[in-house]
Amino acid sequence: METYVGYYHSPIGLVEIMTTDDAVLSATFVEQEADRQDTVEILERAIQQFDEYFKGVRKDFDLPCHVEGTEFQKNAWNALRKIPYGETKSYKQQAILIGNEKATRAIGNANSKNKISIVIPCHRVVGSNKSLTGYAGGINRKKWLLAHEQGVLAK
C-alpha cells in the first residue's frame, strides 16, 4: 500500500496528513515538515477540508478514513465522529454511546491512540466535570479547538 504525505499550516501548529490513494491514514501535529510533499487527490481534498475547518467554514469532514485498531478502539472512534461540532461529551457519555458504560478508562486509552486528529474529533471529549483532560496534541490545542468550534475565539 503506497502512502502519501502532505502538510497543513494551522493556527495551532503544523498538521502532517498521511493517506493512501483513497483514504486518510493519519493527521497529527508535528514540529517540522519532512522533505517530501506528495500530490494525490485524497490528500489535496484533506488539506482543503482542514483549511475550511480552520477558517470556520467546515463543520464536518467528508473524508474516507482507514483506521487500524481493535474492535473496541474502532467503536470508540466511530462514537467520536457522532459528537456534533461545537459540543462535548464526557468519557462516560462516549462509553455509553458504544454500549459499555463502565469503559471510561478504556475509552480514554482508545482516544489517545486516535491517529486522525480533528477529523475523528477526540478533542471533543472532556472530563465528567468538563475539565480538559488528555489530548495527544496537547491541552492548549484542545482548548483552542473547542473555543474555535464554540465561536468564542477572539477574531
Secondary structure, DSSP 8 states (H G I E B T S, - for coil): ---EEEEEEETTEEEEEEE-SSSEEEEEEESS--S-----HHHHHHHHHHHHHHTT--SS----B---S-HHHHHHHHHHTTS-TT--EEHHHHHHHTT-TT-HHHHHHHHHT--BTTTS-GGGEE-TTS-----TT-HHHHHHHHHHHTT-S--
